[in-house]
């Protein structure tokens, strides 16, 4: 099954790029399993793939995993270009400028990191006639909406957005992604501390995958709590998953 899915995704990416006359695939590599799988799938297309490690006051363990994976790609695929571009200074300047006008918010600061990375990805895609390839999975993109609007949610195509976290991990094993990356605790890396995705959401990806099923029948107190968590995030973040509301002029 993993072979079939991998080949289908690789062909899908390749066909999209060819159809739209795109010469490069641009991927932000965070050090997590999702971006590792997506970047490997992109590399497998044979199309020039630009992988970017974009630290912004990032934890060393995340930067190290990103660097490790980018180097692994470079060693195993001839169509890889890799760059590590520190965005510490641009982000600090941005944050300090807004503070001068008394605008400061912890969540806005975290989301701004993601949006700054998006700007760099699109800038490089624009310079190389490329497309930005998304790394969000099904739970994040269509379940709880756990991504930054116009940040990591700002992409051209989404190869794994119909795969659960469990399926992504299985695909990672098939693609020979490092066990350290596969088993790493999921984190968005946007905060000064090391809080994980599960700590932020209040449920694991496995629990959220269960909550997304059509036939769930919660029995235990924990299962009922997970359903409540899932529904709360899904409703709160629905605006990220839908088209922008447009006022329609009456004819």
Residue frames relative to the residue before (quaternion, step in Angstrom):
aa qw qx qy qz dx dy dz
X 1.0000 0.0000 0.0000 0.0000 0.00 0.00 0.00
X 0.6527 0.5164 -0.3179 0.4541 3.59 0.96 -0.87
X 0.6192 0.5355 -0.3353 0.4662 3.58 1.07 -0.77
X 0.6665 0.5093 -0.2973 0.4561 3.56 0.92 -0.94
X 0.6731 0.4874 -0.2962 0.4707 3.59 0.86 -0.97
X 0.6510 0.5282 -0.3182 0.4425 3.57 0.88 -0.95
X 0.6898 0.4797 -0.2852 0.4613 3.58 0.83 -0.97
X 0.6480 0.5203 -0.3210 0.4542 3.58 1.01 -0.79
X 0.6617 0.4933 -0.3072 0.4737 3.58 0.97 -0.84
X 0.6318 0.5379 -0.3286 0.4512 3.59 0.95 -0.87
X 0.6772 0.4789 -0.2873 0.4791 3.58 0.92 -0.90
X 0.6286 0.5469 -0.3277 0.4455 3.57 1.04 -0.79
X 0.6534 0.4964 -0.3034 0.4844 3.58 0.96 -0.89
X 0.6696 0.5170 -0.2951 0.4441 3.56 0.88 -1.02
X 0.6792 0.4969 -0.2931 0.4537 3.57 0.88 -0.94
X 0.6297 0.5280 -0.3376 0.4590 3.58 1.01 -0.77
X 0.6749 0.5003 -0.2973 0.4536 3.57 0.85 -0.97
X 0.6638 0.5007 -0.3039 0.4652 3.59 0.94 -0.87
X 0.6515 0.5378 -0.3134 0.4338 3.57 0.91 -0.95
X 0.7721 0.3336 -0.1689 0.5139 3.56 1.00 -0.85
X 0.4569 -0.7297 0.4139 0.2957 3.55 1.32 0.38
X 0.3305 0.7344 -0.5106 0.3012 3.55 0.93 0.98
X 0.3214 -0.7989 0.4884 0.1411 3.56 -0.84 1.00
X 0.7992 0.1861 -0.1028 0.5622 3.60 1.14 -0.50
X 0.2697 -0.7004 0.6350 0.1830 3.53 -1.37 0.42
X 0.1368 -0.8140 0.5635 0.0336 3.59 -0.64 1.13
X 0.0116 0.8202 -0.5670 0.0752 3.57 -0.65 1.17
X 0.3039 -0.7152 0.5991 0.1930 3.55 -1.00 0.86
X 0.1640 -0.8030 0.5703 0.0551 3.57 -0.72 1.10
X 0.2161 -0.8391 0.4941 0.0716 3.55 -0.37 1.30
X 0.5415 -0.5705 0.4358 0.4376 3.56 1.15 -0.65
X 0.6075 0.5452 -0.3417 0.4657 3.57 1.35 -0.01
X 0.6957 -0.5034 0.3264 0.3950 3.54 -1.31 0.30
X 0.6359 0.5584 -0.3494 0.4022 3.62 0.93 -0.80
X 0.7203 0.4211 -0.2583 0.4870 3.59 0.77 -0.99
X 0.5933 0.5585 -0.3677 0.4481 3.59 1.14 -0.55
X 0.6686 0.4885 -0.2945 0.4770 3.57 0.94 -0.88
X 0.6742 0.5005 -0.3062 0.4485 3.59 0.84 -0.97
X 0.6751 0.4913 -0.3068 0.4569 3.60 0.86 -0.88
X 0.6423 0.5105 -0.3243 0.4708 3.58 1.08 -0.67
X 0.6289 0.5182 -0.3264 0.4790 3.58 1.03 -0.75
X 0.6453 0.5135 -0.3171 0.4684 3.58 0.98 -0.84
X 0.6480 0.5181 -0.3170 0.4596 3.57 0.93 -0.88
X 0.6599 0.5381 -0.2982 0.4315 3.56 1.06 -0.78
X 0.5624 0.6060 -0.3920 0.4035 3.60 1.22 -0.21
X 0.4410 -0.6822 0.4614 0.3567 3.56 1.18 -0.55
X 0.5421 0.5943 -0.4000 0.4392 3.58 1.29 -0.14
X 0.5880 -0.5736 0.4198 0.3859 3.58 -1.04 0.68
X 0.0846 -0.8137 0.5749 -0.0157 3.54 -0.68 1.16
X 0.1717 -0.7844 0.5928 0.0625 3.55 -0.73 1.14
X 0.0836 -0.8039 0.5886 0.0146 3.57 -0.55 1.18
X 0.1328 -0.8301 0.5416 -0.0055 3.52 -0.81 1.10
X 0.1771 -0.7204 0.6646 0.0889 3.50 -0.98 1.02
X 0.0135 -0.8407 0.5376 -0.0630 3.60 -0.40 1.24
X 0.0414 -0.8448 0.5333 0.0137 3.61 0.40 1.17
X 0.0071 -0.7415 0.6709 0.0044 3.52 -1.18 0.81
X 0.7757 -0.2531 0.1167 0.5663 3.57 -0.09 1.30
X 0.2485 0.8204 -0.4760 0.1965 3.55 1.08 0.80
X 0.5566 -0.5821 0.4736 0.3564 3.52 -1.26 0.50
X 0.5890 -0.6184 0.3930 0.3410 3.56 -0.97 0.89
X 0.6499 0.5366 -0.3365 0.4200 3.59 0.92 -0.84
X 0.6557 0.4984 -0.3167 0.4706 3.60 1.05 -0.70
X 0.6555 0.5067 -0.3048 0.4698 3.56 0.96 -0.88
X 0.6389 0.5355 -0.3220 0.4487 3.57 1.01 -0.83
X 0.6701 0.4905 -0.3038 0.4670 3.60 0.95 -0.87
X 0.6266 0.5279 -0.3318 0.4674 3.57 1.04 -0.76
X 0.6581 0.5070 -0.3003 0.4688 3.56 0.92 -0.94
X 0.6388 0.5374 -0.3183 0.4492 3.56 0.96 -0.90
X 0.6995 0.4668 -0.2859 0.4594 3.58 0.84 -0.96
X 0.6314 0.5269 -0.3364 0.4588 3.59 0.97 -0.80
X 0.6523 0.5019 -0.3089 0.4766 3.60 0.99 -0.80
X 0.6287 0.5326 -0.3267 0.4630 3.58 1.05 -0.81
X 0.6408 0.5139 -0.3218 0.4709 3.57 0.98 -0.82
X 0.6568 0.5210 -0.3062 0.4510 3.57 0.92 -0.94
X 0.6764 0.4992 -0.2840 0.4611 3.58 1.04 -0.78
X 0.7731 0.3896 -0.1753 0.4689 3.58 1.11 -0.68
X 0.7685 0.2476 -0.1506 0.5705 3.58 1.24 -0.29
X 0.4024 -0.7466 0.4848 0.2139 3.57 -0.87 0.97
X 0.6777 0.5098 -0.2792 0.4503 3.61 1.25 -0.33
X 0.5030 0.6687 -0.4026 0.3711 3.61 1.25 0.37
X 0.0464 -0.7203 0.6902 0.0522 3.51 -1.18 0.81
X 0.0688 -0.8252 0.5606 0.0034 3.58 -0.71 1.02
X 0.0175 -0.7867 0.6167 -0.0198 3.52 -1.11 0.80
X 0.1570 -0.7231 0.6608 0.1257 3.52 -1.22 0.63
X 0.0014 0.8159 -0.5739 0.0706 3.56 -0.43 1.27
X 0.2711 -0.7755 0.5492 0.1531 3.57 -0.44 1.18
X 0.1616 -0.7912 0.5862 0.0648 3.55 -0.90 1.00
X 0.2607 0.7982 -0.5033 0.2040 3.56 1.22 0.41
X 0.7237 0.4583 -0.2634 0.4437 3.58 0.70 -1.07
X 0.6582 0.4890 -0.3375 0.4623 3.66 0.83 -0.81
X 0.6628 0.5056 -0.3174 0.4520 3.58 0.96 -0.83
X 0.6459 0.5181 -0.3236 0.4579 3.59 0.94 -0.87
X 0.6469 0.5167 -0.3161 0.4632 3.58 0.97 -0.84
X 0.6395 0.5282 -0.3109 0.4641 3.56 0.99 -0.88
X 0.6893 0.4872 -0.2815 0.4563 3.56 0.81 -1.04
X 0.6742 0.5010 -0.2943 0.4558 3.59 0.90 -0.92
X 0.6261 0.5396 -0.3376 0.4504 3.59 1.04 -0.75
X 0.6810 0.4796 -0.2922 0.4699 3.58 0.92 -0.87
X 0.6067 0.5610 -0.3506 0.4408 3.57 1.11 -0.67
X 0.5777 0.5944 -0.3734 0.4166 3.59 1.11 -0.62
X 0.7346 0.3643 -0.2038 0.5349 3.57 1.19 -0.60
X 0.5320 -0.6761 0.3670 0.3539 3.55 1.32 0.49
X 0.4856 0.6029 -0.4787 0.4142 3.57 1.05 0.83
X 0.2934 0.7361 -0.5627 0.2354 3.54 -0.54 1.19
X 0.1379 0.7734 -0.6003 0.1498 3.55 -0.85 1.04
X 0.5253 -0.6805 0.4093 0.3056 3.57 -0.76 1.02
X 0.6863 0.4708 -0.2855 0.4752 3.58 0.88 -0.92
X 0.6399 0.5190 -0.3249 0.4643 3.59 0.99 -0.82
X 0.6214 0.5391 -0.3362 0.4585 3.57 1.05 -0.75
X 0.6625 0.5043 -0.3052 0.4621 3.58 0.92 -0.94
X 0.6779 0.4878 -0.2923 0.4659 3.59 0.88 -0.92
X 0.6112 0.5635 -0.3510 0.4309 3.58 1.09 -0.66
X 0.5863 0.5621 -0.3701 0.4510 3.58 1.11 -0.60
X 0.6698 0.4956 -0.2915 0.4700 3.55 0.93 -0.93
X 0.6778 0.4905 -0.2949 0.4615 3.58 0.98 -0.82
X 0.6097 0.5344 -0.3532 0.4668 3.58 1.10 -0.59
X 0.6326 0.5164 -0.3242 0.4776 3.56 1.02 -0.78
X 0.6236 0.5401 -0.3366 0.4541 3.58 1.00 -0.82
X 0.6382 0.5342 -0.3282 0.4469 3.59 0.96 -0.85
X 0.6616 0.5007 -0.3064 0.4667 3.57 0.97 -0.86
X 0.6355 0.5326 -0.3294 0.4517 3.59 0.94 -0.86
X 0.7060 0.4519 -0.2698 0.4739 3.57 0.89 -0.91
X 0.5928 0.5558 -0.3698 0.4506 3.57 1.09 -0.63
X 0.6933 0.4649 -0.2730 0.4781 3.56 0.87 -0.98
X 0.6128 0.5317 -0.3475 0.4701 3.59 1.05 -0.70
X 0.6581 0.5143 -0.3025 0.4592 3.57 1.01 -0.82
X 0.6719 0.5029 -0.2859 0.4625 3.56 1.08 -0.74
X 0.7786 0.3403 -0.1529 0.5047 3.58 1.16 -0.56
X 0.4438 -0.6929 0.4458 0.3525 3.59 1.29 0.28
X 0.4512 0.7070 -0.4234 0.3425 3.53 0.86 1.01
X 0.3756 -0.6792 0.5716 0.2663 3.51 -1.38 -0.13
X 0.4180 -0.6740 0.5486 0.2646 3.56 -1.21 0.62
X 0.2102 -0.7984 0.5583 0.0814 3.55 -0.68 1.14
X 0.3755 -0.7677 0.4842 0.1875 3.56 -0.67 1.15
X 0.2744 -0.7821 0.5447 0.1278 3.55 -1.20 0.58
X 0.4386 0.7132 -0.4520 0.3077 3.61 1.23 0.25
X 0.3222 -0.7366 0.5607 0.1980 3.57 -1.10 0.72
X 0.7530 -0.4305 0.2676 0.4195 3.57 -1.31 0.18
X 0.6528 0.5187 -0.3230 0.4476 3.58 0.95 -0.84
X 0.6868 0.4778 -0.2750 0.4737 3.56 0.93 -0.92
X 0.7577 0.4404 -0.2237 0.4265 3.56 0.74 -1.09
X 0.8347 0.1774 -0.0607 0.5178 3.59 0.94 -0.83
X 0.6263 0.5243 -0.3456 0.4620 3.56 1.28 0.00
X 0.8437 0.0441 0.0250 0.5343 3.56 0.24 -1.29
X 0.4038 -0.7374 0.4685 0.2714 3.60 1.22 -0.05
X 0.2976 0.7843 -0.4894 0.2381 3.55 1.06 0.80
X 0.5352 0.5532 -0.4645 0.4380 3.54 0.36 1.30
X 0.5250 -0.6293 0.4729 0.3237 3.55 -1.28 0.33
X 0.4333 -0.6888 0.5199 0.2599 3.55 -0.79 1.04
X 0.8287 0.0470 -0.1076 0.5473 3.56 -0.77 1.13
X 0.5658 0.4998 -0.4184 0.5049 3.55 1.20 0.64
X 0.8078 -0.0046 0.0351 0.5884 3.60 -0.33 -1.20
X 0.5929 0.5446 -0.3699 0.4637 3.58 1.30 -0.09
X 0.6103 0.5474 -0.3482 0.4546 3.59 1.27 -0.18
X 0.2851 0.7580 -0.5259 0.2600 3.58 -0.01 1.31
X 0.5142 -0.6371 0.4773 0.3193 3.56 -1.31 0.17
X 0.7899 0.0040 0.0094 0.6132 3.58 1.01 -0.80
X 0.2188 -0.7802 0.5776 0.0989 3.58 -1.20 0.61
X 0.2023 -0.8496 0.4762 0.1025 3.61 0.12 1.25
X 0.7999 0.2789 -0.1508 0.5096 3.63 0.99 -0.69
X 0.3706 0.7650 -0.4651 0.2472 3.60 1.21 0.32
X 0.6814 0.4172 -0.3039 0.5190 3.60 1.25 -0.02
X 0.6002 0.5323 -0.3575 0.4781 3.57 1.30 0.34
X 0.4231 -0.6807 0.5323 0.2725 3.57 -0.99 0.82
X 0.6796 -0.4672 0.3607 0.4357 3.56 -1.28 0.21
X 0.6288 0.5371 -0.3309 0.4545 3.58 1.00 -0.79
X 0.6706 0.4891 -0.2951 0.4733 3.58 0.93 -0.86
X 0.6213 0.5333 -0.3410 0.4619 3.58 1.06 -0.73
X 0.6487 0.5106 -0.3192 0.4654 3.59 0.94 -0.85
X 0.6482 0.5125 -0.3166 0.4657 3.59 0.96 -0.84
X 0.6492 0.5052 -0.3070 0.4786 3.55 1.03 -0.83
X 0.6112 0.5613 -0.3341 0.4471 3.57 1.10 -0.73
X 0.6386 0.5165 -0.3217 0.4711 3.57 1.01 -0.79
X 0.6518 0.5134 -0.3129 0.4622 3.56 0.96 -0.86
X 0.7133 0.4515 -0.2446 0.4769 3.58 1.02 -0.85
X 0.4521 -0.7222 0.4076 0.3284 3.59 1.36 0.06
X 0.2293 0.7539 -0.5652 0.2442 3.55 1.04 0.81
X 0.6316 -0.5724 0.3745 0.3650 3.57 -1.07 0.77
X 0.5294 -0.6342 0.4696 0.3114 3.57 -1.00 0.89
X 0.6081 0.5638 -0.3527 0.4334 3.58 1.07 -0.69
X 0.6684 0.4696 -0.2948 0.4958 3.58 1.03 -0.75
X 0.6337 0.5392 -0.3288 0.4467 3.59 0.95 -0.87
X 0.7672 0.3742 -0.1817 0.4883 3.58 0.94 -0.91
X 0.4386 0.7069 -0.4603 0.3098 3.60 1.25 -0.03
X 0.5239 -0.6234 0.4785 0.3286 3.57 -1.11 0.71
X 0.4407 -0.7143 0.4687 0.2753 3.63 -0.66 1.04
X 0.1415 0.7701 -0.6105 0.1192 3.57 -0.91 0.97
X 0.4352 -0.6997 0.4937 0.2779 3.58 -1.05 0.68
X 0.3599 -0.7887 0.4461 0.2224 3.59 1.30 -0.19
X 0.4958 0.6899 -0.4062 0.3364 3.60 1.19 0.42
X 0.6911 0.4860 -0.2616 0.4667 3.56 1.28 -0.24
X 0.6093 -0.5785 0.3990 0.3672 3.55 -1.21 0.48
X 0.6848 0.3973 -0.2844 0.5407 3.59 1.14 -0.53
X 0.5759 -0.6069 0.4315 0.3372 3.59 -1.29 -0.12
X 0.1785 0.8229 -0.5252 0.1232 3.59 1.07 0.63
X 0.3754 -0.7348 0.5288 0.1988 3.54 -0.98 0.91
X 0.6669 -0.4635 0.3831 0.4400 3.56 -1.31 0.15
X 0.6563 0.5276 -0.3139 0.4386 3.57 0.94 -0.91
X 0.6424 0.5168 -0.3230 0.4647 3.58 1.02 -0.76
X 0.6727 0.4904 -0.2965 0.4680 3.57 1.03 -0.76
X 0.7300 0.4264 -0.2373 0.4786 3.57 0.95 -0.88
X 0.3983 -0.7141 0.4819 0.3149 3.56 0.96 -0.89
X 0.7525 0.2259 -0.1614 0.5972 3.57 1.33 0.14
X 0.4982 -0.6437 0.4863 0.3177 3.56 -1.18 0.56
X 0.6419 -0.5178 0.3889 0.4107 3.57 -1.26 0.30
X 0.6089 0.5486 -0.3541 0.4504 3.58 1.08 -0.68
X 0.6566 0.4981 -0.3069 0.4760 3.59 0.99 -0.82
X 0.6651 0.5034 -0.3028 0.4610 3.58 0.98 -0.83
X 0.5991 0.5482 -0.3560 0.4623 3.59 1.08 -0.68
X 0.6397 0.5168 -0.3115 0.4761 3.56 1.03 -0.84
X 0.6731 0.5142 -0.2954 0.4419 3.59 0.93 -0.93
X 0.6483 0.5409 -0.3142 0.4341 3.60 1.14 -0.59
X 0.5372 0.6432 -0.4050 0.3657 3.59 1.19 -0.36
X 0.5604 -0.6425 0.4221 0.3082 3.55 -1.14 0.68
X 0.7760 0.3783 -0.1735 0.4739 3.57 1.05 -0.74
X 0.2722 0.7862 -0.5209 0.1910 3.61 1.10 0.55
X 0.0510 -0.7771 0.6273 0.0024 3.53 -1.09 0.82
X 0.1849 -0.8338 0.5099 0.1030 3.61 0.23 1.26
X 0.1449 -0.8065 0.5719 0.0387 3.52 -0.89 1.04
X 0.7553 0.3657 -0.2010 0.5054 3.57 0.83 -0.99
X 0.6609 -0.4949 0.3780 0.4189 3.55 -1.28 0.29
X 0.6426 0.5228 -0.3273 0.4546 3.59 1.02 -0.78
X 0.6503 0.5151 -0.3213 0.4566 3.58 0.93 -0.86
X 0.6441 0.5092 -0.3125 0.4776 3.58 1.02 -0.78
X 0.6391 0.5211 -0.3191 0.4670 3.57 1.08 -0.77
X 0.6455 0.5220 -0.3192 0.4572 3.59 0.99 -0.85
X 0.6266 0.5255 -0.3303 0.4713 3.59 0.98 -0.82
X 0.6525 0.5133 -0.3084 0.4644 3.57 0.97 -0.86
X 0.6430 0.5168 -0.3108 0.4720 3.58 0.98 -0.87
X 0.6674 0.5103 -0.3000 0.4518 3.56 0.86 -0.99
X 0.6846 0.4905 -0.2919 0.4534 3.59 0.81 -0.99
X 0.6359 0.5402 -0.3240 0.4460 3.57 1.03 -0.81
X 0.6876 0.4644 -0.2776 0.4842 3.60 0.87 -0.96
X 0.6481 0.5340 -0.3268 0.4336 3.57 0.94 -0.89
X 0.6892 0.4706 -0.2824 0.4731 3.57 0.91 -0.90
X 0.6672 0.5193 -0.2977 0.4433 3.57 0.92 -0.94
X 0.7840 0.3359 -0.1554 0.4983 3.57 0.98 -0.87
X 0.3132 0.7842 -0.4897 0.2172 3.59 1.25 0.23
X 0.6019 0.5879 -0.3585 0.4045 3.58 1.07 -0.70
X 0.6244 0.5395 -0.3428 0.4489 3.60 1.18 -0.50
X 0.7222 0.4670 -0.2276 0.4567 3.55 1.12 -0.73
X 0.7008 0.4436 -0.2529 0.4981 3.57 1.27 -0.20
X 0.6220 -0.5246 0.4179 0.4040 3.54 -1.27 0.32
X 0.6053 -0.5631 0.4189 0.3755 3.57 -1.19 0.60
X 0.4818 -0.6640 0.4804 0.3101 3.61 -0.86 0.90
X 0.0889 -0.7956 0.5992 0.0064 3.56 -0.90 0.97
X 0.3920 -0.7033 0.5400 0.2452 3.56 -0.85 0.96
X 0.2215 -0.7881 0.5657 0.0994 3.58 -0.84 1.00
X 0.3645 -0.7262 0.5437 0.2102 3.55 -0.76 1.04
X 0.3999 -0.7156 0.5200 0.2401 3.57 -0.83 0.99
X 0.3816 -0.7422 0.5135 0.1996 3.54 -0.87 1.01
